[in-house]
């Protein structure tokens, strides 16, 4: 419980902040800058620390609705998506007083992020709470996480059906007892970002279902992340789906023979590509491919620094990437220096960052040559660094 001295000090602080916000709004009615948001954040911290207002005479009780609404947004937990909890915003805000409840319930942006847990506990009780969240989003774009411990998808599909077009970001966790993946991704018309992950305790459940589902992506899909879901590269590139042409970000765990030109033809608009896995580079006999969108390329294999193999030898032979800015490699054994140097000279790319993590063997002379070509290059050698999809 706070002392009178503490309450007086807090009241004075809020009053001063309110005056500064009022003065800023009066002098800058159509412009919001960084300092304005700093003031709002300061008040949000105070609101969180002192709890509910004590009547309309309290400093918090006198705050305009617009300021309280901004403060409420800063009270949202920082985690990307979360399960509803009475001691966390936004639900916590609805229990403070009638005014706060009315403000919070009528702020759709407070209810846009949600984690749904399927497969344990009382589903009916949780579904009622989930439905309240989704209804309060009022047509706004949704970011959802589905964590699935069983195959009971019927209730989930029924719950999500009215909101499919609102879902722009979807993270799906398939755990050990989830033996299927029945979501038809093409039904999610507004989906822009998809991530699929597992509990990491064994092979990915329902791999065949996942591969079938990602064959037909929604037309607005831009980012696909297959985290610890090991996919055969040949299967991946044989999908031959026009819907992959819109992807700008791809993160994938692969196994098998890798053909970079084939993947870039499947995804001609990629600006960022991350590949991790157990693979070898296949020799390409196709004509030279120029892809102008790729800016970031991150690759990690399964070879150590002591390996006599050159894990990426042949990868860069048949591609030209004139906008490449970042390259990061790890666990690829010996570095294919001659081939890579010819590649960047041929591409005439504005390379800004070259990172050699653990398991990538280079020499000081090789690195010096890169710095000669790109004097402002950020060149990092970090044996402890490793690529992880997360």
Buried (B, 14 or more C-beta within 10 A) or exposed (E): EEEEEEBEEBBEBBEEBBEBBEEBBEEEEEEEEEEBEEBBBBBBEBBEEBEEBEEEEBBBBEBEEEBBBBBBBBBBEEEEBBBBEEEBBBBBBBEBBEEBEEBBBEBBBBBBBBBBBBBEEEBEEBBEBBEBBBEBBEEBBBBBBBBBBBBEBEEBEEBBEEBBBBBBBBBBBBBBEBEBBEBEBBBBEBBBBBBBBBBEEEEBBBBEBBBBBBBBBBEBBBBBBBBBBBBBBBBBBEBEEEBBBBBBBBBBBBBBBBBBBBBBBBBBBBBBBBBBBEBBBBEBEEEEBEBEBBBBBBBBBBBBBEBEEBBBBBBBBBBBBBBBBBBBBBBBBBBBBEBBBEBBEBBEBEBBBBBBBBBBBBEEEBBEEBEEEBEEBEBEBEEEBEBEBE
